[in-house]
Amino acid sequence: MSQAALFSIRKECPPGACACDRERLLDDLQSDAARVLLLTREEEKRLIERIGRITTYDELQRISALMRKQLGIVLHIAPGAREVRTVRGFQILLEEQPGLCRKTQQTIPAAVRKCLENHPAIVFALLDAHDLLGAAASPASSQTAAGPDFLP
């Protein structure tokens, strides 16, 4: 029995629609990089729904870690090089890898962006994680043993 018969793998994209290099991964299904083929269209829909249910920064990090561990998909979310006035100011992308469909490279970041739009607390946590809110100068760190410095 072939390895492909033991688990369901993503069907190939229509010719010319994608350049995911899926065939190269099919030659060696034992490789670590072939894990991405486990993300079938049905599983991708479930993942998008799961991303849509994220409500905290910790959940976002946990889902990102699970994507990396189970599928080898690396998600990068960072504030843009310029100002971040809206969620559009974030760079959200998946690291390129063989077998990762072009459509998937668009739908997962779009789902994350929508999640960020719906949950501003996650946006602030992301900005704070990148030290853009000045966490080092937070009110808690400016207090002395006698209390806040604005009291007489």
C-alpha positions as CSV (number, residue, x, y, z in Angstrom):
1,M,0.0,0.0,0.0
2,S,1.4,3.4,-0.9
3,Q,2.0,6.2,1.6
4,A,-0.5,8.4,-0.2
5,A,-3.3,5.9,0.5
6,L,-2.7,6.1,4.2
7,F,-3.8,9.7,4.5
8,S,-5.6,12.2,2.4
9,I,-3.5,14.8,0.5
10,R,-4.4,17.9,-1.3
11,K,-5.7,17.5,-4.9
12,E,-3.6,19.1,-7.6
13,C,-4.6,22.6,-8.8
14,P,-5.8,23.1,-12.4
15,P,-2.9,23.3,-14.8
16,G,-1.5,26.8,-15.0
17,A,-3.5,28.1,-12.0
18,C,-0.8,27.4,-9.4
19,A,3.0,26.9,-9.2
20,C,3.1,25.1,-5.9
21,D,5.6,22.5,-7.1
22,R,3.4,19.7,-5.6
23,E,4.8,17.0,-7.9
24,R,8.3,17.4,-6.3
25,L,6.8,16.6,-2.9
26,L,4.9,13.6,-4.2
27,D,8.2,12.0,-5.1
28,D,9.2,11.9,-1.4
29,L,6.1,11.8,0.8
30,Q,8.3,10.8,3.7
31,S,10.0,14.2,3.8
32,D,9.2,16.8,6.4
33,A,8.2,19.3,3.7
34,A,5.4,17.0,2.4
35,R,3.4,17.7,5.5
36,V,1.8,20.7,3.8
37,L,0.0,18.3,1.4
38,L,-2.1,17.2,4.4
39,L,-3.9,20.6,4.1
40,T,-6.7,19.5,1.9
41,R,-9.3,22.0,0.7
42,E,-11.7,20.7,3.4
43,E,-9.0,21.1,6.1
44,E,-8.2,24.5,4.8
45,K,-11.8,25.6,5.2
46,R,-11.7,24.3,8.8
47,L,-8.5,26.2,9.4
48,I,-10.0,29.4,8.0
49,E,-13.0,29.0,10.3
50,R,-10.7,28.3,13.3
51,I,-8.7,31.5,12.5
52,G,-12.0,33.4,12.3
53,R,-12.8,32.3,15.9
54,I,-9.6,33.6,17.4
55,T,-10.2,36.2,20.1
56,T,-6.9,36.7,21.8
57,Y,-3.2,37.2,20.9
58,D,-2.3,34.0,22.7
59,E,-4.7,32.0,20.6
60,L,-3.3,33.5,17.4
61,Q,0.2,32.5,18.5
62,R,-1.0,29.0,19.4
63,I,-2.7,28.5,16.0
64,S,0.4,29.8,14.3
65,A,2.6,27.3,16.3
66,L,0.2,24.4,15.4
67,M,0.3,25.3,11.7
68,R,4.1,25.2,11.9
69,K,4.3,22.0,13.9
70,Q,1.6,20.0,12.0
71,L,1.9,21.3,8.4
72,G,5.2,23.2,8.3
73,I,3.4,26.4,7.4
74,V,5.2,29.5,8.8
75,L,3.0,32.5,9.4
76,H,4.6,35.9,9.7
77,I,2.7,38.9,11.2
78,A,4.5,42.1,11.7
79,P,3.8,45.8,11.6
80,G,4.7,47.4,8.3
81,A,7.9,49.4,7.9
82,R,5.9,52.6,8.0
83,E,3.1,53.7,10.3
84,V,0.3,51.3,11.3
85,R,-2.9,53.3,11.3
86,T,-5.1,50.4,10.3
87,V,-4.9,46.6,10.1
88,R,-3.8,47.1,6.5
89,G,-0.5,48.4,7.9
90,F,0.4,44.9,9.0
91,Q,2.5,42.5,6.9
92,I,0.8,39.1,7.0
93,L,2.2,36.4,4.9
94,L,3.1,32.8,4.7
95,E,6.7,31.7,4.1
96,E,7.0,30.3,0.6
97,Q,7.4,26.5,0.4
98,P,6.8,23.8,-2.1
99,G,3.3,22.4,-2.0
100,L,1.7,25.5,-0.6
101,C,-1.0,26.4,-3.0
102,R,-1.1,30.0,-4.2
103,K,-4.8,30.3,-3.1
104,T,-3.8,29.1,0.4
105,Q,-1.1,31.7,0.5
106,Q,-3.8,34.3,0.0
107,T,-6.7,32.9,2.1
108,I,-4.9,32.3,5.3
109,P,-3.4,35.9,5.6
110,A,-6.8,37.3,4.5
111,A,-8.5,35.3,7.4
112,V,-5.9,36.6,9.9
113,R,-6.4,40.2,8.7
114,K,-10.2,39.8,9.1
115,C,-9.6,38.4,12.6
116,L,-7.4,41.4,13.5
117,E,-10.1,43.8,12.1
118,N,-12.7,42.1,14.4
119,H,-10.5,42.0,17.5
120,P,-8.6,45.3,18.1
121,A,-7.1,43.8,21.3
122,I,-5.1,41.4,19.2
123,V,-3.8,44.3,17.2
124,F,-2.7,46.2,20.3
125,A,-1.0,43.0,21.6
126,L,0.8,42.6,18.3
127,L,2.0,46.2,18.4
128,D,3.1,45.7,22.0
129,A,4.9,42.5,21.2
130,H,6.9,44.5,18.6
131,D,7.5,47.2,21.3
132,L,5.6,49.8,19.2
133,L,3.4,50.9,22.1
134,G,6.4,51.6,24.3
135,A,5.9,48.7,26.7
136,A,9.2,49.7,28.4
137,A,7.7,53.0,29.4
138,S,4.4,51.6,30.7
139,P,2.9,53.2,33.8
140,A,3.7,50.2,35.9
141,S,7.4,50.6,35.2
142,S,7.4,54.3,35.9
143,Q,6.2,53.8,39.5
144,T,8.6,54.0,42.4
145,A,8.3,52.4,45.8
146,A,6.4,55.5,47.0
147,G,3.9,55.2,44.2
148,P,3.4,57.0,40.9
149,D,5.7,60.0,40.3
150,F,2.8,62.4,39.8
151,L,1.7,62.3,43.4
152,P,3.3,64.8,45.9
